[in-house]
Amino acid sequence: MANQHQITEACELLNPDGTLTNPGYATRPFWKYDRQKIKAPWHRIKEWDYYAVLSQELGYGITFTVADLSYIGLVAICWLDFKKGTFVQTDALTLLPRGRSDFPASSENGITCFQNKKFNLSFETSEGKRTLIFDAPEFLSHKGQKGLQGQIILDQDSKMDSMAIATSWRENPRAFYYNHKINCMPATGEVSIGGDRFPFTPENSFGVLDWGRGNWTYRNQWYWGSASGLINGESIGWNLGYGFSDRSVASENMVFYRGKAHKLDEVTFQFDNDDFMKPWRFTSNDGRFEMVMTPTVDRNSAVNLGLIKSVQHQVFGTFKGDIILDDGSKLHVDNLLGFAEDVLNWW
């Protein structure tokens, strides 16, 4: 069981020796990140921005990844068709970015961008709006349509809680994981694939952000689950995770209802490693979160570049189950779109 140490005011992320000043969790990104203060070889520093925008009623979604892993960079756009159970991804690798990607030091403002012949991608955050602008001319759909482009705006209510966490590793106290995840952001915009146009409207489309900065150890496996949507017309979502870094000070498990965070203790993921399309079960040690996800798409990949290896299964599906909020009230969830993943990385 985690101690659940909550951070409630702004602080520096790192001490002069590179260790965390105040490990724990928060409902705001209170820690101040400065890449220059990290006490680690350059190749251990990892920075990334990830967005997923899903529309349950319309049956499709899109994800964006921009990552600077210091010795390699990764950019990816993935289009998901939940009705057909398919995904198409286009991606690109860059060698030795070494932090020159110039990612923002804060998840609350700034611009993350990438451009080459395959991508023109920009994430701009200001005044509660997250604007995603993208163009992938070489994207090729299952129908043979070429080119994907568009713009999506995510609305982040300033009063809305989110999940932030800063934890280290037992085997290396200078290694750290600083992460900010935001659920339940209504989405407005459009994606064009060839001649087809796919709208996203705030009544049925929601975005999630996974913003991370850190100094990681070499081999890690983690589990992450996320969902955002509406229940009886009210905003509902959650962030689940375990297996990554030392979580004895706090877990990152939270439910968000009407914009307010409800903290959970530990949540375990139960799934079949031999068949990721079988139902996944999620259960909390405090009895407050019991859910089953029925998969529709397994977005999977395996990369082996010698010292750099990755095996990923990000499984999208619909959740059904029960949640108990902080005040003891019970919510029943039925057919809410989200995802869960099992990721193993050597990098």
N, C-alpha and C positions, 0 to 999 in steps of 0.2 A: 504494500500500500504506500502510495506517495505521500509526502508530507504536505503537499499543496501549498508551498510558500508563494504568496501573492505579492507582486510588486504593484505599488499604487502611486508612485511618483517618479518623475524623470531622474535618470542616473546615467553615468558613463557605463558602457558595456564592459570595458576591460580595465584592469589594474595595470600599473606600469610594467609588471612582470608578465603580462599577457593572459592572466587568469581572469575569470569572470568576477566582476565586483559584487553581483547580487543575483545568483541563479534563482530561477523560479518562473512563474507564469504571470500573465497580466491580461486585461481586456483592452489594453491599448499598447502600442509599441513604444514603451517608455525608455528603452535602452538607446543610448547614442552610439552608433556604429562608426568607427574610423578604421579603414583598411590599414592605414599606416601604423596603427598601434598593435597590430597582430604580431606576436612573437613566434614565428614559424617560417620554415623555408617557403619560398614563393609558390612552389608547386602544390602546397597543401591548402591553399586558400581557394574556397569555392563560393561563387556568387550566382544567383539565378533568380529569374522572374518567370512564373508560370501562371497562365490564365486558362480557365475552362468556362465556356459559356454554353449552357444546355437549355433546350426547349423541349419540355416533356410533351406538351400538346401537339407541337408541330413535328416531333419525332426526329430531331437532328441536333447536332452540336458541333462545336469547334474548340480546339485547344491550341495554345501557343506556348512554346518554350524558348527562352533565351538564357543560356548558361555560359559562364566563364569559369572553367575549372582550372585555370591558370596555364596548364600545359596543353589543353584542348578546349575549344569552344563548340557549343552545340546550339543550333537553331532548328526548330521544327514547328510545322503546322499540321494538325491532324483534323480531318473532317470525318464526322461520325454520323451514320445513318442507323437510327435505333429500330426503325421499322424493318429494314432489311438485315440488320445485324452485321453491318460491315463498317470498315474504316479505311481511309486512304491517308497516308502520311507522306509529306515531302520534307526532307531535312538536309542539313549541310554541316560539315565539320570544318573548323579552322584550327591551325596549329599555333601553339604558343601565344595565346592572347595575353597572358601574364597580367591581367587586370587592366589592359588598355581598352577594354570594352567600355570603361568609364560608367559603370552602373551607379545609380543614385545611392547615397549613403542612408537614405530614408525611404521607407515604403509609402510615405504620405505625400511626397512631392518629388518632381523631377521627371526626366525623360530617359527611357531605355530604348535604344535603337540598334538596328543592324541592317546592313545593305551589302549585297553582292548581286551577281547575275541571276541568282535563284530567288532572292528575297529582297523585299523592301518592307521593313517591319519597324513600327514605332509604338511605344506605350508612353503616353503622357498623362501625368497625374497632377491635378491642381483643382483647388476649390471644390472638393467632393466629387469630382468627375474623373473617371479613368477612360481615356480615349485610346482605343486600339485601332491602328491604321495598318493595313497589310496588303501586300501584293506579291503573289507567287506565280510568275508567268509560266513556269515549267510544271506546275501542278497538273496531274493527269487523273481524272476521275475514272471510276469503274465503267462509266458510259463512254469513255474516250474523249471527254470534253477537257480542253486544255485551259489552264489559267484559273487562279482563284484570287479574288481581291475583295476589299470591302472596308467598312468602318463600323465599329461597335462602341457605344458609350455605356459605361457602367456607372450607375448612380450610387455613391457611398454616403449614406446619411451620417452626418457628423456625430449624432447621438447614439449611433449603433455600436454595440459591443463587437469585438473580434477576438481572435486568439493570438497571443504573442507568448513566446517561450524562449528562454535562454538557459541552456544546460551544457555541461562539459562531459568528458569521458573519464571514467575512473583511472584508466591506464595512462592517461595523459591530461593533466588538469589544464594545460594551455590549449588543448583542442576544445572547440566549442561549436555549438549549433544555435544560431539566432534565427528565429523564424516568425513570420507574421502571416496569418491566414485570415482572410476576410470572406465570409459567406453572404449569401442572400442579397447580392447587388443586382437590382433590376437592370435589364439590358435593352438597349434600343439601337437598332442598326440593321445592316443587311450584308449578306455574303453573296457574291456572284461567282458561279462556277460555269465557265463557258457561257452559254446563253441562258442558264437557269439562275433565278434570283431567289434567295432564301431570307425572309425577314426575321428579325428578332424583336419582339415587343415586350414591354415591361410587365404586361399582364400574364405572360406565360414563359418568360425567358429570364434566367438568372446566372450571374457570373460568380466565380470564386477566384481569389488570388492566393497563390503560394509564393511568398517572397522570402528568400533565404540568403544568409551570409554566414560564412563560418570558416573555421580551420578544422578540417576533418581528419580522423584517422583513416587508414588505407582501406580496410574492408568493413562494410556495413550492410546490414539488412534492416529494412523498415517496413511497416504496415501503415497505410494511411486510408482513411475513409472520409467521405464528404458528401453532403447533399444540401440542396437549397430549393425552396419552393413555397407553396402556400398550403395551409390546412384551414379549412373553413374561412377562407379569405384572409388569414393572418400569416405573416412571414414565419417560416420554420426552417431550420437548418442545423447542421452539426459538423463538428470536426473531431475525428477520432485518430489516434495514433499511438504506436508503441514499438519497442524494439530498437530504438535509435538513440544513442547517447545514454547518459546516466539520468534516469527519470526519478530518482529517489527524492528529489526536491519538489517535483511537480509533474503531472501528466498534462497532455495537451487536449484532453477530452472535454468538449463543451457542447452543449445544446444552445441554440439561439432561437428564442421565441419572442416575437414582437420587438426584435432588436436588442433584447436583453440576454446576457450570457447566464447559463445555468451550469455550474461546474460539476463534472463527473469525476470519479476517482479513476479506477483502471477499467479499461474495456478490452476484451480479448476478441481476436478474429479467429473463426473456425471455418476452414475451407479445405477442399481437396486439392493437394498439390499435383495430382495426376490429371485432374479435370477441373479447370478454373471456371467452367460454365455450369458446374453444379451450384446449388444454392450456398450462399455464405451466411453464417450466423454470427451475430455480435451480441456479446453479453457482458454486463458490468458487474463488478464485485459488490457494488452497493445496491444492486437490484433495480436501478433506475433507468437502464437502457437495455431493452431486449428487442432485437430486430433481425429480420431475415432479408437478404437481398437476392432477388432472382435475376441472374445475369442475362444481358442481351448482346453485349459486345465485349470481347477480350482483346484489348489493344496491347499486343505483346511484341516484344523485340528482344533480340540477343546480339550483343556485340562482343567480339573478342579481338582486341588489338595488342595482345601480349600482356603487358603490365596493366592495361586498361581493359576491364571487362564489365559487362552489365547484363543482367537478366531481369526483365521487367514484365509484369502482368498488371495492367491497369484495366480493371473490369468494370464496365458500366452496366447498371441495371436498376430495378425498382425495389424500394424498401417497403417493408410492412412490419409493424410491431408497435410497441408501447414505450412511452417515455414518462418518467415522473419528474416534475419540475422542482425547483428549490422549495416552493411553498407546499409541496405534497400533492398538487393537482396532477392528474393523469391525462396524457394526450395519446390518442390512437392515430397512428400513421398508416395510410394505405396507398400503395402505388406511387411513392415519391421517387423521382429520378435522382440518381447520384452515382457514386463510384467507390470502389475500394481497390487497393493495390498492394502487391507484394513485390518489392524491389530489392535486388541484391547487387551491390556495386563493389568493384575493386578499382579505386581511382584515387 
